[in-house]
Amino acid sequence: MYSSTEEQRLAFRKSSYSNPQNCVEYADAGNGAAAMRDSQNPEQGYLLLNGHEWNALLGVIR
């Protein structure tokens, strides 16, 4: 998990797949990568996925 200074440059937005009990936010991290975090606990940092991992995740949830 990543946090602090690097997180400040990321613009997180709530996923359209989220609901009030299971909230996920994501941000474009550049070069096809994405950052994901729990919107109810953003202080716990975020998970950084490279482009391949991000596309694989999107393929599963779509």
C-alpha positions as a LaTeX table, in Angstrom:
\begin{tabular}{lrrr}
\hline
Residue & $x$ (\AA) & $y$ (\AA) & $z$ (\AA) \\
\hline
Met1 & 0.00 & 0.00 & 0.00 \\
Tyr2 & 1.11 & 3.53 & $-0.76$ \\
Ser3 & 0.16 & 6.74 & 1.02 \\
Ser4 & 1.16 & 10.31 & 1.95 \\
Thr5 & 2.88 & 12.65 & $-0.51$ \\
Glu6 & 2.37 & 10.57 & $-3.66$ \\
Glu7 & $-1.34$ & 10.21 & $-2.88$ \\
Gln8 & $-1.78$ & 14.00 & $-2.95$ \\
Arg9 & $-1.15$ & 14.10 & $-6.73$ \\
Leu10 & $-3.81$ & 11.45 & $-7.47$ \\
Ala11 & $-7.40$ & 12.53 & $-8.19$ \\
Phe12 & $-9.50$ & 9.73 & $-6.71$ \\
Arg13 & $-13.12$ & 9.24 & $-7.79$ \\
Lys14 & $-15.72$ & 6.76 & $-6.66$ \\
Ser15 & $-16.29$ & 3.73 & $-8.84$ \\
Ser16 & $-19.72$ & 3.36 & $-10.44$ \\
Tyr17 & $-19.64$ & $-0.23$ & $-9.14$ \\
Ser18 & $-19.54$ & 0.95 & $-5.51$ \\
Asn19 & $-22.43$ & 0.95 & $-3.09$ \\
Pro20 & $-22.71$ & 2.50 & 0.40 \\
Gln21 & $-21.32$ & $-0.62$ & 2.13 \\
Asn22 & $-18.52$ & $-1.42$ & $-0.35$ \\
Cys23 & $-17.00$ & 1.83 & $-1.57$ \\
Val24 & $-13.99$ & 1.79 & $-3.85$ \\
Glu25 & $-12.25$ & 4.82 & $-5.30$ \\
Tyr26 & $-9.77$ & 4.83 & $-8.16$ \\
Ala27 & $-7.36$ & 7.28 & $-9.77$ \\
Asp28 & $-5.39$ & 7.39 & $-12.99$ \\
Ala29 & $-1.75$ & 6.88 & $-11.99$ \\
Gly30 & $-0.30$ & 7.44 & $-15.48$ \\
Asn31 & 1.10 & 5.05 & $-18.09$ \\
Gly32 & $-2.07$ & 2.90 & $-17.93$ \\
Ala33 & $-1.68$ & 2.28 & $-14.18$ \\
Ala34 & $-4.39$ & 2.93 & $-11.60$ \\
Ala35 & $-4.56$ & 3.42 & $-7.85$ \\
Met36 & $-7.41$ & 1.96 & $-5.78$ \\
Arg37 & $-8.45$ & 2.63 & $-2.20$ \\
Asp38 & $-11.29$ & 2.10 & 0.25 \\
Ser39 & $-13.27$ & 5.35 & 0.28 \\
Gln40 & $-14.36$ & 4.73 & 3.86 \\
Asn41 & $-10.72$ & 4.42 & 5.02 \\
Pro42 & $-8.58$ & 6.54 & 2.65 \\
Glu43 & $-5.98$ & 7.14 & 5.35 \\
Gln44 & $-4.97$ & 3.48 & 5.04 \\
Gly45 & $-3.36$ & 4.19 & 1.67 \\
Tyr46 & $-4.00$ & 2.76 & $-1.76$ \\
Leu47 & $-3.09$ & $-0.18$ & $-3.97$ \\
Leu48 & $-1.19$ & 0.63 & $-7.17$ \\
Leu49 & $-1.97$ & $-1.59$ & $-10.18$ \\
Asn50 & 0.14 & $-1.53$ & $-13.32$ \\
Gly51 & $-1.64$ & $-1.29$ & $-16.68$ \\
His52 & $-1.80$ & $-5.05$ & $-17.20$ \\
Glu53 & $-3.24$ & $-5.66$ & $-13.71$ \\
Trp54 & $-5.76$ & $-2.80$ & $-14.06$ \\
Asn55 & $-7.01$ & $-4.07$ & $-17.44$ \\
Ala56 & $-7.30$ & $-7.62$ & $-16.09$ \\
Leu57 & $-9.37$ & $-6.38$ & $-13.14$ \\
Leu58 & $-11.64$ & $-4.35$ & $-15.42$ \\
Gly59 & $-12.10$ & $-7.40$ & $-17.65$ \\
Val60 & $-13.33$ & $-9.44$ & $-14.69$ \\
Ile61 & $-15.73$ & $-6.87$ & $-13.23$ \\
Arg62 & $-17.30$ & $-5.66$ & $-16.47$ \\
\hline
\end{tabular}
